């Protein structure tokens, strides 16, 4: 019996329970706010940090969590293996 090599098809699936997250970061001292689903809250943190420190450079980042699922595997789509 020989093993057969083949390419597998994967799909990325966004985690709907988490959604899009935002982080404000100070580019002077690198302090960050806690990630939040609201871009406005991350910007508010930047303004509060400005008031407390006088730092004027910031970065706003958005990210999402996702996982990879095998979409052409028999356990996923019910087709026989090739």
N, CA and C of each residue as an Amber inpcrd file, in Angstrom:
protein
   246
   0.8390000  -1.1740000   0.0000000   0.0000000   0.0000000   0.0000000
   0.8890000   1.2440000   0.0000000   0.5820000   2.1870000  -0.8770000
   1.3510000   3.4230000  -0.9480000   0.4900000   4.6030000  -0.5000000
   1.1340000   5.5630000   0.1040000   0.4370000   6.8040000   0.4610000
   0.4340000   7.7340000  -0.7380000  -0.6290000   8.4840000  -0.9070000
  -0.7160000   9.4530000  -2.0030000  -0.6760000  10.8540000  -1.4350000
   0.1900000  11.6610000  -2.0180000   0.2660000  13.0670000  -1.6110000
  -0.7230000  13.8750000  -2.4310000  -1.3950000  14.8110000  -1.8120000
  -2.2750000  15.7170000  -2.5240000  -2.4080000  17.0040000  -1.7240000
  -2.8280000  18.0580000  -2.3960000  -3.0500000  19.3200000  -1.7240000
  -4.4010000  19.2790000  -1.0200000  -4.4740000  19.9230000   0.1080000
  -5.7200000  19.9900000   0.8610000  -6.2840000  21.4040000   0.7670000
  -7.5990000  21.5180000   0.7830000  -8.2360000  22.8260000   0.7110000
  -8.6550000  23.2640000   2.1100000  -8.2160000  24.4620000   2.4780000
  -8.5120000  25.0250000   3.7860000  -9.3360000  26.2980000   3.6080000
 -10.1410000  26.6030000   4.5950000 -10.9240000  27.8340000   4.6120000
 -10.7010000  28.5260000   5.9490000 -10.5810000  29.8530000   5.9030000
 -10.4660000  30.6320000   7.1370000 -11.8600000  31.0450000   7.5750000
 -12.1530000  30.8600000   8.8570000 -13.4730000  31.1530000   9.4030000
 -13.3180000  32.1370000  10.5720000 -13.9510000  33.2950000  10.4520000
 -13.9050000  34.3120000  11.5050000 -14.7150000  33.8250000  12.6990000
 -14.1990000  34.0720000  13.8930000 -14.9120000  33.7040000  15.1150000
 -15.9750000  34.7660000  15.3920000 -17.2610000  34.4650000  15.1740000
 -18.3030000  35.4770000  15.3310000 -18.5360000  35.9070000  16.7820000
 -18.0920000  35.1020000  17.7420000 -18.2690000  35.4650000  19.1530000
 -17.3480000  36.6030000  19.5630000 -16.2270000  36.7510000  18.8740000
 -15.2490000  37.7740000  19.2490000 -15.4150000  39.0250000  18.3950000
 -15.5380000  38.8650000  17.0960000 -15.6980000  40.0130000  16.2070000
 -14.4150000  40.8110000  16.0360000 -14.5520000  41.9720000  15.4370000
 -13.4240000  42.8650000  15.1900000 -13.0180000  43.5480000  16.4880000
 -11.7320000  43.6110000  16.7710000 -11.2040000  44.2350000  17.9950000
 -10.3080000  45.4000000  17.6040000 -10.1780000  46.3890000  18.4940000
  -9.3800000  47.5930000  18.2390000  -8.4510000  47.8600000  19.4190000
  -7.2620000  48.3560000  19.1080000  -6.2790000  48.7020000  20.1340000
  -5.6620000  50.0460000  19.7690000  -5.6270000  50.9500000  20.7450000
  -4.8950000  52.2070000  20.5880000  -3.5350000  52.0610000  21.2400000
  -2.4880000  52.5330000  20.5590000  -1.1250000  52.4140000  21.0910000
  -0.4160000  53.7560000  20.9860000   0.2670000  54.1320000  22.0550000
   1.0850000  55.3370000  22.0520000   2.4150000  55.0230000  21.3670000
   2.7820000  55.8380000  20.3800000   4.0370000  55.6080000  19.6620000
   5.2410000  56.2450000  20.3530000   5.0030000  56.9010000  21.4800000
   6.1000000  57.4890000  22.2620000   6.5720000  56.5020000  23.3350000
   5.6290000  55.9920000  24.1340000   5.9990000  55.0970000  25.2450000
   5.5340000  53.6610000  25.0270000   4.8140000  53.3870000  23.9580000
   4.3220000  52.0610000  23.5650000   3.2410000  51.5050000  24.4970000
   2.6740000  52.3290000  25.3680000   1.5630000  51.8690000  26.1930000
   0.3410000  51.6630000  25.3070000  -0.4680000  50.6470000  25.6300000
  -1.6550000  50.3180000  24.8280000  -2.8850000  50.2700000  25.7140000
  -4.0270000  50.5050000  25.0960000  -5.2850000  50.2800000  25.8040000
  -5.6410000  48.8000000  25.7000000  -6.5650000  48.3700000  26.5280000
  -7.0890000  47.0120000  26.4420000  -7.9000000  46.9130000  25.1570000
  -7.7950000  45.8030000  24.4310000  -8.5290000  45.7120000  23.1680000
 -10.0280000  45.7940000  23.4210000 -10.7210000  46.4260000  22.4850000
 -12.1400000  46.7120000  22.6160000 -12.8350000  46.5190000  21.2700000
 -14.1250000  46.1730000  21.2680000 -14.8310000  46.0720000  19.9910000
 -15.1060000  47.4380000  19.3590000 -14.9020000  48.5040000  20.1100000
 -15.2210000  49.8510000  19.6370000 -13.9670000  50.6460000  19.2790000
 -13.8710000  51.0700000  18.0130000 -12.7510000  51.9340000  17.6090000
 -12.8130000  53.2570000  18.3620000 -14.0230000  53.7330000  18.6240000
 -14.1880000  55.0090000  19.3420000 -13.6190000  54.9270000  20.7530000
 -13.8140000  53.8100000  21.4340000 -13.2360000  53.6470000  22.7850000
 -11.7160000  53.6340000  22.7320000 -11.1570000  53.0100000  21.7250000
  -9.6930000  52.9970000  21.5870000  -9.1790000  54.4150000  21.3350000
  -9.8910000  55.1900000  20.5110000  -9.5010000  56.5920000  20.2790000
  -9.6430000  57.4220000  21.5530000 -10.7050000  57.1700000  22.3240000
 -10.8760000  57.8860000  23.5950000  -9.7080000  57.6220000  24.5330000
  -9.2350000  56.3710000  24.5470000  -8.0740000  56.0520000  25.3800000
  -6.8770000  56.8850000  24.9370000  -6.6920000  57.0200000  23.6260000
  -5.5700000  57.8130000  23.1080000  -5.6660000  59.2560000  23.5970000
  -6.8680000  59.8260000  23.5670000  -7.0490000  61.2020000  24.0330000
  -6.7830000  61.3260000  25.5350000  -7.2240000  60.3530000  26.3260000
  -6.9430000  60.3690000  27.7650000  -5.4490000  60.2480000  28.0240000
  -4.7870000  59.3990000  27.2460000  -3.3410000  59.2310000  27.3950000
  -2.6220000  60.5320000  27.0270000  -3.0840000  61.2060000  25.9890000
  -2.5370000  62.5100000  25.6070000  -2.6580000  63.4830000  26.7630000
  -3.8320000  63.5410000  27.3860000  -4.0360000  64.4530000  28.5100000
  -3.1520000  64.1330000  29.6980000  -2.8980000  62.8610000  29.9450000
  -2.1030000  62.4510000  31.1000000  -0.6020000  62.5770000  30.8670000
  -0.1570000  62.4390000  29.6170000   1.2840000  62.3660000  29.3570000
   1.8060000  63.4630000  28.4330000   0.9310000  64.0220000  27.6040000
   1.3920000  64.9770000  26.5910000   1.9000000  64.2910000  25.3290000
   1.8590000  62.9770000  25.2830000   2.3070000  62.2500000  24.0930000
   1.3070000  62.4800000  22.9540000   1.8120000  62.6900000  21.7520000
   0.9310000  63.0710000  20.6370000   0.9280000  62.0930000  19.4570000
   1.6730000  61.0200000  19.5180000   1.7130000  60.0610000  18.4120000
   1.0260000  58.7670000  18.7950000   0.0610000  58.3470000  17.9800000
  -0.7130000  57.1450000  18.2930000  -0.9330000  56.2890000  17.0590000
  -1.2430000  55.0380000  17.3130000  -1.5930000  54.0870000  16.2590000
  -2.8690000  53.3800000  16.6890000  -3.8160000  53.2340000  15.7650000
  -5.0230000  52.4690000  16.0230000  -4.9700000  51.2270000  15.1460000
  -5.0630000  50.0600000  15.7600000  -5.0230000  48.7920000  15.0140000
  -6.3310000  48.0530000  15.2090000  -6.7640000  47.3780000  14.1560000
  -7.9500000  46.5250000  14.2200000  -7.5210000  45.1080000  13.8460000
  -8.0910000  44.1260000  14.5230000  -7.7620000  42.7370000  14.2220000
  -8.9570000  41.8580000  14.5180000  -8.9350000  40.6500000  13.9720000
  -9.9950000  39.7000000  14.2410000  -9.3930000  38.3200000  14.4550000
 -10.1050000  37.5040000  15.2180000  -9.6760000  36.1380000  15.4730000
 -10.3730000  35.2180000  14.4780000  -9.6430000  34.2450000  13.9610000
 -10.2300000  33.2720000  13.0570000  -9.4840000  31.9590000  13.1850000
 -10.0890000  30.9200000  12.6550000  -9.4220000  29.6230000  12.6390000
  -9.4630000  29.0610000  11.2250000  -8.6600000  28.0620000  10.9950000
  -8.6050000  27.4040000   9.6890000  -9.3000000  26.0590000   9.8110000
 -10.1810000  25.7710000   8.8500000 -10.8520000  24.4720000   8.8440000
 -10.5820000  23.7830000   7.5090000 -10.4060000  22.5130000   7.5770000
 -10.1620000  21.7020000   6.3860000 -11.4980000  21.5020000   5.6820000
 -11.6220000  21.9790000   4.4240000 -12.9170000  21.9310000   3.7430000
 -13.0440000  20.7870000   2.7470000 -11.9620000  20.1060000   2.3940000
 -12.1060000  18.9930000   1.4450000 -11.8170000  17.6420000   2.0910000
 -11.9390000  17.5620000   3.3880000 -11.7230000  16.3180000   4.1120000
 -13.0520000  15.5610000   4.2130000 -13.0440000  14.2350000   4.1040000
 -14.2880000  13.4580000   4.1630000 -15.1210000  13.7310000   5.4190000
 -14.4670000  14.0270000   6.5310000 -15.2300000  14.2800000   7.7510000
 -15.9750000  15.6090000   7.6810000 -15.5750000  16.4890000   6.7480000
 -16.2240000  17.7850000   6.6150000 -17.3280000  17.7660000   5.5730000
 -17.0560000  17.1760000   4.4120000 -18.0240000  17.2610000   3.3150000
 -18.6550000  15.9260000   2.9090000 -18.3140000  14.8540000   3.6000000
 -18.9530000  13.5760000   3.3410000 -18.5260000  12.8550000   2.0810000
 -17.4940000  13.3210000   1.3880000 -17.0360000  12.6620000   0.1720000
 -16.0130000  11.5930000   0.5210000 -15.9140000  10.5540000  -0.2830000
 -14.9120000   9.5100000  -0.0050000 -13.5000000  10.0280000  -0.2840000
 -12.5130000   9.5820000   0.4720000 -11.1330000  10.0220000   0.2240000
 -10.6370000   9.5230000  -1.1260000  -9.7360000  10.3110000  -1.7390000
  -9.1680000   9.9260000  -3.0390000  -7.7670000   9.4230000  -2.8810000
